[in-house]
Amino acid sequence: AALFLKTFELSLDQFWGIVTSRRTLNALKISFGLSFAAACVNLVMGTIIVWALVRYRFPGRRLFDAIVDIPFALPTAVAGVALTQLFAQKGWLGAPLAELGIKVAFTPIGIFIAMIFIGIPFVVRTVQPVLIDLDPEIEEAAASLGANRWHTVFRVILPSLIPALLTGFALAFARAIGEYGSVIFIAGNLPNVSEIAPLLIVIRLSEFRYADATAIAV
């Protein structure tokens, strides 16, 4: 409500001019587009991770289960610095990629990776309890009735998981849109290239243009 009330200080023309400016539209496009793409990746990879953690027993399983929560526990700025160091052109992961002509740090690709990192726990922790409650005997019953593995997955397992999958996707998507700390370090923050909407809002706040900031937020 406060966002809308503060934005009402602007005239309709002022509001429209702010939200349709090239810089604002590009920042929103980057934030929403990359957040959606990252949430899609998290949906697929998170489901695979959940399946491995719930349905298989292997050495170090509990350790891997705990590692999933690192993005929750790690301060976002620390995550941003760590990812930047890893994917910088001379970093452990950035150097091999640079040899292939792929630059990650200070590009939209870096933003994408940071959003995947902070979003994956939402999918895993939302789907995990649902899959734990899904009795493996249901799959065995499907198999005994002649269903192959793909039929069992798509007609027995997935329908039970869809509400949790959609919730995890929505949470990962929402978190990525609003993410600031872990993204700004690896983004490069170039206007119209790698500037996210939350950063543009912070810039407007630092300029004491509060109504402009709330207009972008709205």
C-alpha positions in Angstrom: 0.0 0.0 0.0 2.9 2.4 0.8 4.4 1.7 -2.6 1.2 2.8 -4.3 0.6 5.8 -2.0 4.1 7.1 -2.6 3.8 6.6 -6.4 0.6 8.7 -6.4 2.8 11.7 -5.8 3.7 11.5 -9.5 1.4 12.6 -12.3 0.3 9.9 -14.8 2.6 11.3 -17.4 5.6 11.3 -15.0 4.8 7.7 -13.9 4.5 6.5 -17.5 7.7 8.3 -18.5 9.6 6.6 -15.7 8.3 3.0 -16.2 8.6 3.2 -20.0 12.1 4.7 -20.1 14.7 2.6 -22.0 16.8 2.0 -18.8 13.8 0.9 -16.7 12.4 -1.4 -19.4 15.8 -3.1 -19.9 16.3 -3.5 -16.1 12.8 -5.1 -15.8 13.4 -7.3 -18.9 16.7 -8.6 -17.5 15.2 -9.2 -14.0 12.0 -10.9 -15.1 13.5 -12.8 -18.1 16.5 -14.2 -16.3 14.5 -14.9 -13.1 12.0 -17.0 -15.2 14.8 -18.8 -17.0 16.6 -19.5 -13.6 13.4 -20.7 -12.0 12.8 -23.1 -15.0 16.3 -24.6 -14.5 15.8 -24.8 -10.8 12.5 -26.6 -11.4 14.2 -29.4 -13.4 17.4 -29.6 -11.5 15.7 -29.3 -8.1 13.4 -32.2 -9.0 16.4 -34.4 -9.9 18.2 -33.5 -6.7 15.0 -34.3 -4.6 14.6 -37.6 -6.4 18.2 -38.6 -5.7 18.1 -37.5 -2.0 14.7 -39.2 -1.3 14.8 -42.4 -3.4 18.5 -43.4 -3.2 20.9 -44.2 -0.4 24.6 -43.3 -1.1 27.6 -42.3 1.0 27.5 -38.6 1.9 23.8 -38.3 1.2 23.2 -36.3 4.5 26.1 -34.0 3.6 24.6 -33.3 0.2 21.2 -32.7 1.8 22.8 -30.1 4.1 24.6 -28.4 1.2 21.3 -27.6 -0.4 20.6 -25.1 2.4 23.8 -23.2 1.9 22.1 -20.4 -0.2 19.7 -19.9 2.7 22.4 -19.6 5.3 25.0 -17.7 3.3 24.8 -13.9 3.4 23.9 -12.7 -0.1 26.9 -10.4 -0.4 29.2 -13.2 0.5 27.6 -15.4 -2.1 28.0 -12.7 -4.7 31.7 -12.2 -3.9 32.3 -16.0 -3.9 30.5 -16.5 -7.3 32.4 -13.5 -8.8 35.7 -15.0 -7.7 34.8 -18.4 -9.1 33.6 -17.1 -12.4 36.0 -14.3 -13.0 38.3 -14.7 -16.1 41.1 -16.0 -13.8 38.8 -17.9 -11.4 38.6 -21.6 -11.0 35.5 -22.0 -13.2 35.8 -18.7 -15.1 39.3 -19.5 -16.6 38.3 -22.7 -18.4 35.1 -21.0 -19.7 37.2 -18.0 -20.9 39.3 -20.3 -22.9 36.1 -21.4 -24.7 35.2 -17.8 -25.3 32.5 -17.7 -22.6 32.6 -14.8 -20.3 30.4 -15.2 -17.2 31.3 -12.6 -14.5 30.0 -9.1 -15.2 27.5 -10.3 -17.9 23.9 -11.4 -17.8 25.1 -15.0 -17.7 26.6 -14.2 -14.3 23.2 -12.9 -13.1 21.6 -16.1 -14.4 24.0 -18.3 -12.4 23.5 -16.2 -9.2 19.8 -16.5 -9.6 20.0 -20.3 -10.0 22.2 -20.5 -6.9 19.8 -18.6 -4.6 16.7 -20.2 -6.0 17.4 -24.0 -6.0 16.7 -24.6 -2.3 13.1 -23.3 -2.7 12.3 -26.1 -5.1 14.2 -28.8 -3.2 12.7 -28.0 0.2 9.2 -27.6 -1.2 9.1 -30.8 -3.2 11.1 -33.0 -0.8 8.4 -33.6 1.9 5.8 -34.4 -0.7 8.0 -37.0 -2.4 8.9 -38.5 1.0 5.1 -38.9 1.7 4.6 -40.5 -1.7 4.6 -44.2 -1.0 6.9 -46.2 -3.3 4.2 -49.0 -3.3 2.1 -46.8 -5.6 4.8 -47.0 -8.2 5.1 -50.8 -7.6 1.3 -51.1 -8.1 1.5 -49.2 -11.4 4.3 -51.4 -12.6 2.3 -54.5 -11.6 -0.5 -53.2 -13.8 1.7 -53.0 -16.8 2.9 -49.4 -16.7 6.4 -48.7 -17.9 8.7 -46.3 -16.1 7.7 -43.3 -18.2 4.0 -43.9 -17.6 4.6 -44.3 -13.9 6.5 -41.0 -13.8 4.1 -38.9 -15.9 0.8 -40.5 -14.8 1.4 -41.5 -11.2 4.3 -39.5 -9.7 4.2 -36.1 -11.4 0.4 -35.4 -10.8 1.1 -35.8 -7.1 4.1 -33.5 -7.2 2.7 -30.7 -9.5 1.3 -28.5 -6.7 4.6 -28.6 -4.8 6.6 -28.1 -8.1 4.5 -25.0 -9.0 5.0 -23.6 -5.5 8.7 -24.2 -5.6 8.9 -22.6 -9.0 6.9 -19.5 -7.8 9.1 -19.1 -4.8 12.4 -19.4 -6.8 11.0 -17.0 -9.4 10.0 -14.4 -6.8 13.2 -14.7 -4.9 15.3 -14.2 -8.1 13.3 -11.1 -9.1 14.0 -9.4 -5.8 17.5 -10.7 -5.3 20.1 -7.9 -4.8 23.2 -8.8 -2.8 24.4 -11.9 -4.6 23.6 -10.5 -8.1 25.2 -7.0 -8.0 28.7 -8.3 -7.5 28.7 -10.6 -10.5 26.4 -8.5 -12.7 28.7 -5.7 -13.8 25.7 -3.4 -13.4 26.0 -1.7 -16.8 22.8 0.2 -17.7 20.8 -1.4 -20.4 23.1 -4.4 -20.4 23.4 -6.1 -17.0 21.5 -3.8 -14.6 18.8 -5.4 -12.6 15.6 -3.7 -11.5 16.4 -3.9 -7.7 19.7 -2.1 -8.3 17.9 0.6 -10.3 15.4 1.1 -7.5 18.3 1.4 -5.0 20.0 4.0 -7.3 16.8 6.1 -7.4 16.6 5.9 -3.6 20.2 7.1 -3.2 19.3 10.0 -5.4 16.4 10.8 -3.1 13.9 10.2 -6.0 11.7 8.1 -3.8 8.6 8.3 -5.9 10.6 7.2 -9.0 11.8 4.2 -7.0 8.4 3.2 -5.9 7.1 3.7 -9.5 9.6 1.1 -10.8 8.7 -1.2 -7.9 5.0 -0.9 -8.7 
